[in-house]
Amino acid sequence: MAVEQQLPVHPRATFFGEGPYPHRRARIAVGAILAGFVLTAIWSAPFVDSVIGDSVANNLLGHDAKATPISGVLAGTLFAFVSGLAGSFTACNIAAFGAVAPLVGDQADRRRSALKPLGWIAVGMLTVSIGYGVIVALVGTRMPQFDTSKTTGLTPRGIQSMVAFGVVGLVFLLMGLIALGLVRNPFAGFTRRHPAAPLVLMGALIGGFLIGRPYPLFRIMFRSAAEQHDVLYGAAAFALQSLGNIVVMAVLFLVLTYATGGRVQRWLAAKPARVAAVTGAALLVGGTFTLLYWDVRVLGRLGIIWFPMVNW
């Protein structure tokens, strides 16, 4: 029986801030930020939200997701998961795919379990989403996201989205710069003792998408949880919404880990600096897009500032 050859992993090759780093890391950072800017400019919310998101939800539920009222707790929990899955490619959630590269990079040593990093992301994500679901169940009808009235200019709901996604985008950008070694990790000692901490943080950021999410199907679930005033229902619905958000991301990660026969891991392990390069670039693209789309492009759409946008 042939013995599987272990990959030659650099002793310090980790996916977050420990190096080794690529030589042209500044160029990588600039290129990733420019890619995030271009993605922001060409992003089509109507196409992604309606053509992709609504179509997926309608087909999985078997009815018009927007037009059919949620009839009870069981229907609401199903709707929560399906709407989360349908919203995987919306602008609210696209930064979640920035976590795929760190996950794959963490698997450069194939002796590790692929499910373990996904579990740590779930810990951070579910902590935030369940906590927010409980808050919505208790006070949701008085929260900005409950209000769906159409007004011009910045609304409390819009400001909440800008703050929530602005924070997420900034943290993703900082993590990307740390991963590339352009910024010193201020928590290096802590992350060295607790190597899963960056994964938990990424999970918490993904869970935080729900705090600012304006996606129409999410607002339907939000109003249902707020009107029910059922803490368990709110916690379960928001947890399932977050789990639905990362299904496609998790499948992509498992495909890159297993279905490629280890080619991705061998490519990363051949030059360990690639782990930092791929991780940093992915986080910077996701962070730039999130920050620009939800804070700068929103102001452009309202006519407050100018921002280049391709309407299609």
Order of alpha helices (4+ residues) and beta strands (2+ residues): alpha-alpha-alpha-alpha-alpha-alpha-alpha-alpha-alpha-alpha-alpha-alpha-alpha-alpha
